[in-house]
């Protein structure tokens, strides 16, 4: 599903990633852990095509069998919309839109029709236990509900892989536990691959595999 070789990244003169290599299989739930500043979020953004490795390094990056290195910026954007979903610590829902409208946005960006998109969005929200909240705006939802709307938004285009950056970091312990269990339910139901950056020890231990980063490299 994901193959990355020799991934380097600099910010100014500071080397954040120092030649990362990894291989993630389809349907795996992989947790990336390590101290703050180790490069976890930077790596996640590169794997998710939100950022790019250093061009001068001889790197490779394949996601769902596609070489990202060989795509134009426009092609990368289209690929990301169709194949990748994101869940962030701060859900980043648009406050002026309802739960249903927030979920639909990636599909509309991808050119999908209104009717099929809303049907899919309602199915996802129902699956996530939010069918009674579809017309509520984010400020009318609890933190856990907002994060489940963000999960539905990440799933709307049926992506092959979901990247999550501290997805439960802004939730209380009960909501965090529910979200963690939900990831495994979604993997079993829809077959997605999950790559999670987390400081949550419980979530990391639940994952199929844990990768530890330190000083810009994966150490195990």
N, C-alpha and C positions, 0 to 999 in steps of 0.2 A: 504493500500500500504506500509506504513512504520509505524512500532511500535517500540519505544525505551523506555526502562524502566531502571531507576537507572544508567544512563551513567556517569561514573567518568573518569577523566583523569588527571594524574600528569606529570609534567616535572620536574624531580628532586624532590625537596620538595614542589614545587608550585602546588597547586591544581587548574587546569584550568577549569574543569567541575565538578560540585558538586552535581551530582545526577539528570541529566536531564531526563525528561519524555516528550514524545510527541507522537501524533498519526496523521498521514497525510493520507487523503483518496485518492483513485485513481482518477486521473484527476484534482486534486487540483493544484493551483498555490499558493505556500506559500512563503512569504518573511520572512526572519529572520533578524531582525535589532537590533541595540544596539551600545554602544560606543566601540571604539577600545579596545581590550584586554578583552572583555566580554566572549570570547570563541566561537564566531560564526564560524570561519573558522575551528577550531578544531572539533566542532560538525559536520560540513558539511563533513569533511574528514572521520570521524567515520561512519556517516550515509552512505557515499559512499564507504565504505570498504577500503579506502586508509590507514586508521589507525585503531587501536583497543582500546576499553575501557580497564580499569584496570581489569585484570582477577580475582583478589581476591574479587572484588565486585560482588554481585549477580545481574547481569544485564541481560537484554533481548534485542535483536535486530533482528527484522524481516523486510525484504525488499521483496516485491512482494510475500509474503507468505512463504518465506524461512528463517529459523533460521540461521543467519550468524554465530552465536556463535558455532554452531556444525559442521562447515565446516573446512576442512584443508586449509592451505595456497594456495595450488594448486587449490582447489575447489573454494576458494574465488576469485582467479584471473580469473578463467573461468566464474564464475557467474558475476563478474564485467564487463567483456568484453561483455557478452551477454545481460545483464539486465540494465546496468547503463551507462549513458553518462555524460560527464563533459564539462563545459564551464568555462574558467578561465578569469580573468581580462586581463592577458597577454596571448594572444591566443595560444602561444606555438606551432605554426606551424613549421615544419621542413623546413629551408630555402632552402635546395637543391632540394626540391620536388615541383612540380606544385600543384595548388589548387586541381585538381582531385586526384593526388597521395596522398596528405595529407588526403583527405577525406576517401580514400580507406584503409588506414593503419589499423584501428581497425578491419575491416572485414577480411583483410588478416591474422591478428594475430589470429582471430577466426576460420581460416581455410576455409573461403568461397572462391569460385572460382573467377578467374579474370574477366570473362565475366559478370557474374551476379552482381559482386561488382561494376564494372565500370558503368554498366547500372543504378544501384541504385544510385550511386554517381552523375551521370549526371542528374538524375531525381531530386535529392535533390538540386543540384546547380542551376538547372533551376527554381525550386520552389522558391529559394531564390534570383532569379534575377541575377545569376552569370554565365549563360550558355556561355556568350561571354568571360569569364575570366578563363575557366577551365585549360588552358595551361600556365597560368601566375604563376610565383613564388611569394611567399609572399612579397618580396621587390618591386614587380611591382603592388601591390594592395594597396588601401587606408586602413586606420584603420578599417573603417566600413566593407569593403569587407573582410578583413582578419578575422574579428570577425564572419561574416556570413559563411565563410569557416569553422571556428571552430565549428559553430552550425551544419553545415552539417556533419562534422566528428563525432560530438556527437550523431547524429541521424542515422548513417549508419547501425548500427546493430539493429535498431528498438527497442531501450531500453524502459523499462517500466517507468523509472524515469530519469530526467535530473537534475543534481546538477550544480548550477552556482555560482561562487564566485566572487562578484563584476564584473559582466559581462560587465557592461557599464562604469566601472570606468576609462577606458583608452580611452574613445571616446568623441568626441565633442557632444554638446547637441542635434543636429539634428540626428546624427548617433545613439545616445543613445535612443532617442525617437523611432526611427525606429526599433531598436533591441527589445525594450520593447513591442512594438505592435506585433512584430514577434512571441514572446513567446506565446501570446494568440492565434494567428493564428495557430501556430503549435499545441497547445493543442486542439484546435477545429478540426484541420485537422487529427491529428494522435493519439489523446487521451492520450498523455504523461502526467505524473505528473511532476511538476517543483518545486524544492526547491531552493530558491535564497537567498544568503547572499548579502545584499546591504546597502550602506549608502545613496542611491538615494531615496529621499522621494517620488518622483513621481512614481517610480516603486513599492515601498512598498504599496502605496495607491491604485495602480491598482490591486494588488494581491487579490485573494479570501480571504486570511487570513494573518494576520501579527503576528509573534511571536517576542516578545521583550526579549532579553537576557541582563542580568546584573550580573556581578560578578560570572559567571559560571553556572547560572540557568536561566530558562525561567520564567519571572515574570508576563507575561500575555498571 
